[in-house]
Protein backbone atom coordinates (compact mmCIF):
# COMPACT_ATOMS: atom_id res chain seq x y z
CA UNK A 1 0.00 0.00 0.00
CA UNK A 2 2.28 2.77 1.20
CA UNK A 3 6.01 2.90 1.28
CA UNK A 4 8.53 5.49 2.33
CA UNK A 5 9.81 7.57 -0.52
CA UNK A 6 13.26 9.06 -0.51
CA UNK A 7 12.60 11.05 -3.70
CA UNK A 8 9.45 12.65 -2.29
CA UNK A 9 9.42 16.25 -1.19
CA UNK A 10 10.54 16.63 2.39
CA UNK A 11 8.34 18.58 4.76
CA UNK A 12 9.43 19.82 8.16
CA UNK A 13 7.70 17.87 10.92
CA UNK A 14 6.03 15.38 8.56
CA UNK A 15 6.56 11.90 7.19
CA UNK A 16 5.88 11.78 3.45
CA UNK A 17 4.81 8.48 1.84
CA UNK A 18 3.84 7.52 -1.71
CA UNK A 19 0.75 5.46 -2.55
CA UNK A 20 0.49 2.85 -5.30
CA UNK A 21 -1.00 5.41 -7.67
CA UNK A 22 1.90 7.82 -7.15
CA UNK A 23 0.01 10.17 -4.84
CA UNK A 24 1.93 11.70 -1.92
CA UNK A 25 0.65 11.58 1.66
CA UNK A 26 2.08 13.74 4.43
CA UNK A 27 1.54 12.53 8.00
CA UNK A 28 2.35 14.79 10.95
CA UNK A 29 5.23 13.67 13.15
CA UNK A 30 3.85 13.06 16.64
CA UNK A 31 5.56 14.79 19.58
CA UNK A 32 7.25 12.69 22.25
CA UNK A 33 5.26 11.94 25.41
CA UNK A 34 6.54 13.65 28.52
CA UNK A 35 5.89 12.38 32.02
CA UNK A 36 5.67 15.27 34.46
CA UNK A 37 5.39 15.44 38.21
CA UNK A 38 2.08 16.45 39.79
CA UNK A 39 3.74 19.56 41.22
CA UNK A 40 4.13 21.08 37.73
CA UNK A 41 0.37 21.42 37.23
CA UNK A 42 0.30 19.96 33.68
CA UNK A 43 -0.23 16.42 32.43
CA UNK A 44 -2.34 13.47 33.52
CA UNK A 45 -2.22 13.04 37.25
CA UNK A 46 -4.68 12.36 40.04
CA UNK A 47 -5.36 16.02 40.85
CA UNK A 48 -6.22 16.88 37.24
CA UNK A 49 -8.46 13.83 36.88
CA UNK A 50 -10.38 14.72 40.05
CA UNK A 51 -10.85 18.31 38.86
CA UNK A 52 -12.05 17.09 35.47
CA UNK A 53 -14.59 14.78 37.12
CA UNK A 54 -15.83 17.52 39.42
CA UNK A 55 -16.28 19.95 36.53
CA UNK A 56 -18.20 17.30 34.57
CA UNK A 57 -20.53 16.74 37.53
CA UNK A 58 -21.04 20.50 37.89
CA UNK A 59 -21.88 20.81 34.20
CA UNK A 60 -24.39 17.97 34.41
CA UNK A 61 -26.08 19.57 37.43
CA UNK A 62 -26.20 22.91 35.55
CA UNK A 63 -27.83 21.16 32.58
CA UNK A 64 -30.47 19.58 34.83
CA UNK A 65 -31.13 22.92 36.58
CA UNK A 66 -31.56 24.65 33.22
CA UNK A 67 -33.97 21.96 32.02
CA UNK A 68 -36.07 22.25 35.17
CA UNK A 69 -36.06 26.08 35.14
CA UNK A 70 -37.06 26.37 31.47
CA UNK A 71 -39.39 23.39 31.37
CA UNK A 72 -37.31 21.36 28.95
CA UNK A 73 -36.99 24.08 26.34
CA UNK A 74 -33.24 24.66 26.53
CA UNK A 75 -31.73 21.32 25.57
CA UNK A 76 -34.32 18.77 24.51
CA UNK A 77 -36.53 21.07 22.48
CA UNK A 78 -34.13 23.87 21.61
CA UNK A 79 -31.01 21.99 20.58
CA UNK A 80 -32.27 18.49 19.85
CA UNK A 81 -35.66 19.50 18.42
CA UNK A 82 -37.56 16.74 20.22
CA UNK A 83 -40.37 16.86 22.75
N, CA, C and O atoms as a GROMACS GRO file, in nm:
protein
  332
    1UNK      N    1   0.082  -0.117   0.000
    1UNK     CA    2   0.000   0.000   0.000
    1UNK      C    3   0.087   0.125   0.000
    1UNK      O    4   0.101   0.190  -0.103
    2UNK      N    5   0.145   0.158   0.114
    2UNK     CA    6   0.228   0.277   0.121
    2UNK      C    7   0.371   0.236   0.150
    2UNK      O    8   0.397   0.134   0.215
    3UNK      N    9   0.459   0.315   0.101
    3UNK     CA   10   0.601   0.290   0.128
    3UNK      C   11   0.671   0.424   0.140
    3UNK      O   12   0.628   0.523   0.082
    4UNK      N   13   0.778   0.425   0.216
    4UNK     CA   14   0.853   0.549   0.233
    4UNK      C   15   0.921   0.586   0.102
    4UNK      O   16   0.971   0.499   0.030
    5UNK      N   17   0.921   0.711   0.072
    5UNK     CA   18   0.980   0.758  -0.052
    5UNK      C   19   1.095   0.850  -0.020
    5UNK      O   20   1.078   0.950   0.050
    6UNK      N   21   1.211   0.818  -0.073
    6UNK     CA   22   1.326   0.906  -0.051
    6UNK      C   23   1.326   1.020  -0.151
    6UNK      O   24   1.384   1.125  -0.124
    7UNK      N   25   1.262   1.000  -0.268
    7UNK     CA   26   1.260   1.104  -0.370
    7UNK      C   27   1.148   1.204  -0.347
    7UNK      O   28   1.142   1.307  -0.415
    8UNK      N   29   1.058   1.176  -0.254
    8UNK     CA   30   0.945   1.265  -0.229
    8UNK      C   31   0.992   1.394  -0.164
    8UNK      O   32   1.099   1.401  -0.104
    9UNK      N   33   0.910   1.496  -0.179
    9UNK     CA   34   0.942   1.625  -0.119
    9UNK      C   35   0.946   1.611   0.033
    9UNK      O   36   0.860   1.546   0.092
   10UNK      N   37   1.045   1.672   0.093
   10UNK     CA   38   1.054   1.664   0.239
   10UNK      C   39   0.981   1.782   0.299
   10UNK      O   40   0.991   1.895   0.250
   11UNK      N   41   0.908   1.755   0.405
   11UNK     CA   42   0.834   1.858   0.476
   11UNK      C   43   0.881   1.857   0.619
   11UNK      O   44   0.900   1.750   0.678
   12UNK      N   45   0.899   1.974   0.677
   12UNK     CA   46   0.943   1.982   0.816
   12UNK      C   47   0.833   1.933   0.909
   12UNK      O   48   0.720   1.981   0.901
   13UNK      N   49   0.865   1.839   0.996
   13UNK     CA   50   0.770   1.787   1.092
   13UNK      C   51   0.670   1.690   1.035
   13UNK      O   52   0.567   1.666   1.097
   14UNK      N   53   0.697   1.631   0.917
   14UNK     CA   54   0.603   1.538   0.856
   14UNK      C   55   0.676   1.420   0.795
   14UNK      O   56   0.793   1.430   0.757
   15UNK      N   57   0.606   1.308   0.787
   15UNK     CA   58   0.656   1.190   0.719
   15UNK      C   59   0.580   1.180   0.588
   15UNK      O   60   0.457   1.174   0.588
   16UNK      N   61   0.651   1.179   0.476
   16UNK     CA   62   0.588   1.178   0.345
   16UNK      C   63   0.599   1.037   0.288
   16UNK      O   64   0.707   0.980   0.282
   17UNK      N   65   0.485   0.981   0.245
   17UNK     CA   66   0.481   0.848   0.184
   17UNK      C   67   0.418   0.859   0.046
   17UNK      O   68   0.351   0.957   0.015
   18UNK      N   69   0.441   0.756  -0.037
   18UNK     CA   70   0.384   0.752  -0.171
   18UNK      C   71   0.291   0.632  -0.182
   18UNK      O   72   0.328   0.521  -0.144
   19UNK      N   73   0.171   0.654  -0.234
   19UNK     CA   74   0.076   0.546  -0.255
   19UNK      C   75   0.108   0.471  -0.382
   19UNK      O   76   0.200   0.507  -0.456
   20UNK      N   77   0.029   0.364  -0.409
   20UNK     CA   78   0.049   0.285  -0.530
   20UNK      C   79   0.025   0.367  -0.656
   20UNK      O   80   0.092   0.346  -0.757
   21UNK      N   81  -0.068   0.459  -0.650
   21UNK     CA   82  -0.100   0.541  -0.767
   21UNK      C   83  -0.008   0.660  -0.785
   21UNK      O   84  -0.030   0.741  -0.875
   22UNK      N   85   0.096   0.672  -0.703
   22UNK     CA   86   0.190   0.782  -0.715
   22UNK      C   87   0.152   0.906  -0.638
   22UNK      O   88   0.222   1.007  -0.646
   23UNK      N   89   0.043   0.902  -0.562
   23UNK     CA   90   0.001   1.018  -0.484
   23UNK      C   91   0.085   1.026  -0.356
   23UNK      O   92   0.121   0.923  -0.299
   24UNK      N   93   0.115   1.149  -0.313
   24UNK     CA   94   0.193   1.170  -0.192
   24UNK      C   95   0.102   1.193  -0.073
   24UNK      O   96   0.000   1.261  -0.085
   25UNK      N   97   0.137   1.136   0.040
   25UNK     CA   98   0.065   1.158   0.166
   25UNK      C   99   0.164   1.214   0.267
   25UNK      O  100   0.276   1.165   0.279
   26UNK      N  101   0.124   1.316   0.338
   26UNK     CA  102   0.208   1.374   0.443
   26UNK      C  103   0.139   1.352   0.577
   26UNK      O  104   0.027   1.399   0.598
   27UNK      N  105   0.205   1.280   0.667
   27UNK     CA  106   0.154   1.253   0.800
   27UNK      C  107   0.235   1.332   0.901
   27UNK      O  108   0.358   1.334   0.894
   28UNK      N  109   0.167   1.398   0.994
   28UNK     CA  110   0.235   1.479   1.094
   28UNK      C  111   0.319   1.390   1.185
   28UNK      O  112   0.278   1.280   1.222
   29UNK      N  113   0.438   1.437   1.220
   29UNK     CA  114   0.523   1.367   1.316
   29UNK      C  115   0.469   1.395   1.455
   29UNK      O  116   0.453   1.510   1.494
   30UNK      N  117   0.442   1.289   1.531
   30UNK     CA  118   0.385   1.306   1.664
   30UNK      C  119   0.492   1.347   1.764
   30UNK      O  120   0.605   1.297   1.758
   31UNK      N  121   0.458   1.438   1.856
   31UNK     CA  122   0.556   1.479   1.958
   31UNK      C  123   0.579   1.367   2.058
   31UNK      O  124   0.494   1.280   2.075
   32UNK      N  125   0.692   1.369   2.124
   32UNK     CA  126   0.725   1.269   2.225
   32UNK      C  127   0.641   1.294   2.350
   32UNK      O  128   0.613   1.408   2.386
   33UNK      N  129   0.601   1.184   2.414
   33UNK     CA  130   0.526   1.194   2.540
   33UNK      C  131   0.620   1.236   2.651
   33UNK      O  132   0.734   1.190   2.657
   34UNK      N  133   0.574   1.323   2.739
   34UNK     CA  134   0.654   1.365   2.852
   34UNK      C  135   0.578   1.333   2.980
   34UNK      O  136   0.461   1.368   2.995
   35UNK      N  137   0.646   1.267   3.072
   35UNK     CA  138   0.589   1.238   3.202
   35UNK      C  139   0.633   1.348   3.297
   35UNK      O  140   0.752   1.373   3.314
   36UNK      N  141   0.536   1.415   3.358
   36UNK     CA  142   0.567   1.527   3.446
   36UNK      C  143   0.521   1.495   3.587
   36UNK      O  144   0.434   1.411   3.607
   37UNK      N  145   0.579   1.561   3.681
   37UNK     CA  146   0.539   1.544   3.821
   37UNK      C  147   0.410   1.622   3.847
   37UNK      O  148   0.381   1.719   3.777
   38UNK      N  149   0.334   1.580   3.947
   38UNK     CA  150   0.208   1.645   3.979
   38UNK      C  151   0.228   1.789   4.026
   38UNK      O  152   0.136   1.870   4.020
   39UNK      N  153   0.347   1.821   4.073
   39UNK     CA  154   0.374   1.956   4.122
   39UNK      C  155   0.376   2.058   4.009
   39UNK      O  156   0.355   2.177   4.034
   40UNK      N  157   0.402   2.015   3.884
   40UNK     CA  158   0.413   2.108   3.773
   40UNK      C  159   0.278   2.164   3.729
   40UNK      O  160   0.272   2.271   3.669
   41UNK      N  161   0.169   2.093   3.758
   41UNK     CA  162   0.037   2.142   3.723
   41UNK      C  163  -0.011   2.103   3.585
   41UNK      O  164  -0.126   2.132   3.552
   42UNK      N  165   0.070   2.037   3.502
   42UNK     CA  166   0.030   1.996   3.368
   42UNK      C  167   0.043   1.845   3.357
   42UNK      O  168   0.121   1.784   3.430
   43UNK      N  169  -0.034   1.786   3.267
   43UNK     CA  170  -0.024   1.642   3.243
   43UNK      C  171  -0.134   1.566   3.312
   43UNK      O  172  -0.219   1.624   3.380
   44UNK      N  173  -0.133   1.435   3.294
   44UNK     CA  174  -0.234   1.347   3.352
   44UNK      C  175  -0.187   1.302   3.489
   44UNK      O  176  -0.092   1.224   3.500
   45UNK      N  177  -0.252   1.349   3.590
   45UNK     CA  178  -0.222   1.304   3.725
   45UNK      C  179  -0.352   1.307   3.805
   45UNK      O  180  -0.454   1.357   3.757
   46UNK      N  181  -0.347   1.256   3.925
   46UNK     CA  182  -0.468   1.236   4.004
   46UNK      C  183  -0.544   1.366   4.030
   46UNK      O  184  -0.666   1.368   4.027
   47UNK      N  185  -0.470   1.474   4.056
   47UNK     CA  186  -0.536   1.602   4.085
   47UNK      C  187  -0.612   1.653   3.964
   47UNK      O  188  -0.724   1.703   3.978
   48UNK      N  189  -0.554   1.641   3.845
   48UNK     CA  190  -0.622   1.688   3.724
   48UNK      C  191  -0.744   1.602   3.693
   48UNK      O  192  -0.846   1.654   3.649
   49UNK      N  193  -0.733   1.472   3.714
   49UNK     CA  194  -0.846   1.383   3.688
   49UNK      C  195  -0.962   1.411   3.784
   49UNK      O  196  -1.078   1.408   3.742
   50UNK      N  197  -0.932   1.439   3.910
   50UNK     CA  198  -1.038   1.472   4.005
   50UNK      C  199  -1.106   1.603   3.967
   50UNK      O  200  -1.229   1.613   3.973
   51UNK      N  201  -1.028   1.703   3.927
   51UNK     CA  202  -1.085   1.831   3.886
   51UNK      C  203  -1.173   1.814   3.762
   51UNK      O  204  -1.280   1.872   3.754
   52UNK      N  205  -1.128   1.734   3.667
   52UNK     CA  206  -1.206   1.709   3.547
   52UNK      C  207  -1.338   1.642   3.581
   52UNK      O  208  -1.442   1.680   3.527
   53UNK      N  209  -1.336   1.544   3.670
   53UNK     CA  210  -1.459   1.478   3.712
   53UNK      C  211  -1.554   1.572   3.783
   53UNK      O  212  -1.675   1.568   3.761
   54UNK      N  213  -1.499   1.657   3.869
   54UNK     CA  214  -1.583   1.752   3.942
   54UNK      C  215  -1.647   1.854   3.849
   54UNK      O  216  -1.764   1.890   3.867
   55UNK      N  217  -1.572   1.900   3.749
   55UNK     CA  218  -1.628   1.995   3.653
   55UNK      C  219  -1.735   1.929   3.567
   55UNK      O  220  -1.834   1.994   3.530
   56UNK      N  221  -1.718   1.801   3.534
   56UNK     CA  222  -1.820   1.730   3.457
   56UNK      C  223  -1.948   1.716   3.538
   56UNK      O  224  -2.058   1.734   3.485
   57UNK      N  225  -1.935   1.685   3.667
   57UNK     CA  226  -2.053   1.674   3.753
   57UNK      C  227  -2.122   1.809   3.766
   57UNK      O  228  -2.245   1.815   3.763
   58UNK      N  229  -2.046   1.917   3.779
   58UNK     CA  230  -2.104   2.050   3.790
   58UNK      C  231  -2.178   2.087   3.661
   58UNK      O  232  -2.287   2.145   3.667
   59UNK      N  233  -2.121   2.054   3.547
   59UNK     CA  234  -2.188   2.081   3.420
   59UNK      C  235  -2.317   2.004   3.404
   59UNK      O  236  -2.416   2.056   3.352
   60UNK      N  237  -2.318   1.878   3.449
   60UNK     CA  238  -2.439   1.797   3.441
   60UNK      C  239  -2.548   1.854   3.531
   60UNK      O  240  -2.665   1.860   3.491
   61UNK      N  241  -2.511   1.896   3.652
   61UNK     CA  242  -2.608   1.957   3.743
   61UNK      C  243  -2.661   2.088   3.683
   61UNK      O  244  -2.780   2.117   3.696
   62UNK      N  245  -2.576   2.167   3.619
   62UNK     CA  246  -2.620   2.291   3.555
   62UNK      C  247  -2.717   2.261   3.441
   62UNK      O  248  -2.813   2.335   3.421
   63UNK      N  249  -2.692   2.154   3.365
   63UNK     CA  250  -2.783   2.116   3.258
   63UNK      C  251  -2.919   2.077   3.315
   63UNK      O  252  -3.022   2.120   3.263
   64UNK      N  253  -2.920   1.997   3.421
   64UNK     CA  254  -3.047   1.958   3.484
   64UNK      C  255  -3.122   2.080   3.539
   64UNK      O  256  -3.243   2.090   3.523
   65UNK      N  257  -3.049   2.172   3.603
   65UNK     CA  258  -3.113   2.292   3.658
   65UNK      C  259  -3.173   2.377   3.547
   65UNK      O  260  -3.282   2.432   3.563
   66UNK      N  261  -3.105   2.388   3.435
   66UNK     CA  262  -3.156   2.466   3.322
   66UNK      C  263  -3.281   2.400   3.264
   66UNK      O  264  -3.377   2.469   3.230
   67UNK      N  265  -3.280   2.268   3.253
   67UNK     CA  266  -3.397   2.196   3.202
   67UNK      C  267  -3.518   2.217   3.292
   67UNK      O  268  -3.629   2.242   3.244
   68UNK      N  269  -3.496   2.208   3.422
   68UNK     CA  270  -3.607   2.225   3.517
   68UNK      C  271  -3.658   2.370   3.513
   68UNK      O  272  -3.779   2.392   3.513
   69UNK      N  273  -3.567   2.467   3.512
   69UNK     CA  274  -3.606   2.608   3.514
   69UNK      C  275  -3.682   2.649   3.388
   69UNK      O  276  -3.776   2.728   3.396
   70UNK      N  277  -3.643   2.596   3.273
   70UNK     CA  278  -3.706   2.637   3.147
   70UNK      C  279  -3.809   2.536   3.097
   70UNK      O  280  -3.863   2.552   2.988
   71UNK      N  281  -3.836   2.435   3.175
   71UNK     CA  282  -3.939   2.339   3.137
   71UNK      C  283  -3.900   2.250   3.020
   71UNK      O  284  -3.987   2.206   2.945
   72UNK      N  285  -3.776   2.224   3.003
   72UNK     CA  286  -3.731   2.136   2.895
   72UNK      C  287  -3.708   2.205   2.763
   72UNK      O  288  -3.686   2.138   2.663
   73UNK      N  289  -3.714   2.336   2.760
   73UNK     CA  290  -3.699   2.408   2.634
   73UNK      C  291  -3.554   2.426   2.591
   73UNK      O  292  -3.526   2.436   2.472
   74UNK      N  293  -3.462   2.430   2.686
   74UNK     CA  294  -3.324   2.466   2.653
   74UNK      C  295  -3.254   2.357   2.572
   74UNK      O  296  -3.201   2.385   2.465
   75UNK      N  297  -3.252   2.236   2.622
   75UNK     CA  298  -3.173   2.132   2.557
   75UNK      C  299  -3.257   2.041   2.468
   75UNK      O  300  -3.231   2.030   2.348
   76UNK      N  301  -3.357   1.977   2.526
   76UNK     CA  302  -3.432   1.877   2.451
   76UNK      C  303  -3.509   1.936   2.334
   76UNK      O  304  -3.509   1.880   2.224
   77UNK      N  305  -3.575   2.048   2.357
   77UNK     CA  306  -3.653   2.107   2.248
   77UNK      C  307  -3.571   2.207   2.167
   77UNK      O  308  -3.584   2.212   2.044
   78UNK      N  309  -3.487   2.284   2.232
   78UNK     CA  310  -3.413   2.388   2.161
   78UNK      C  311  -3.300   2.334   2.075
   78UNK      O  312  -3.290   2.368   1.957
   79UNK      N  313  -3.215   2.249   2.133
   79UNK     CA  314  -3.101   2.199   2.058
   79UNK      C  315  -3.130   2.070   1.983
   79UNK      O  316  -3.087   2.053   1.869
   80UNK      N  317  -3.202   1.978   2.046
   80UNK     CA  318  -3.227   1.848   1.985
   80UNK      C  319  -3.351   1.849   1.896
   80UNK      O  320  -3.362   1.768   1.804
   81UNK      N  321  -3.444   1.940   1.923
   81UNK     CA  322  -3.566   1.950   1.842
   81UNK      C  323  -3.667   1.839   1.870
   81UNK      O  324  -3.750   1.807   1.784
   82UNK      N  325  -3.660   1.779   1.989
   82UNK     CA  326  -3.756   1.674   2.022
   82UNK      C  327  -3.840   1.719   2.141
   82UNK      O  328  -3.799   1.807   2.216
   83UNK      N  329  -3.955   1.660   2.157
   83UNK     CA  330  -4.037   1.686   2.275
   83UNK      C  331  -4.145   1.785   2.258
   83UNK      O  332  -4.219   1.813   2.352
   0.00000   0.00000   0.00000
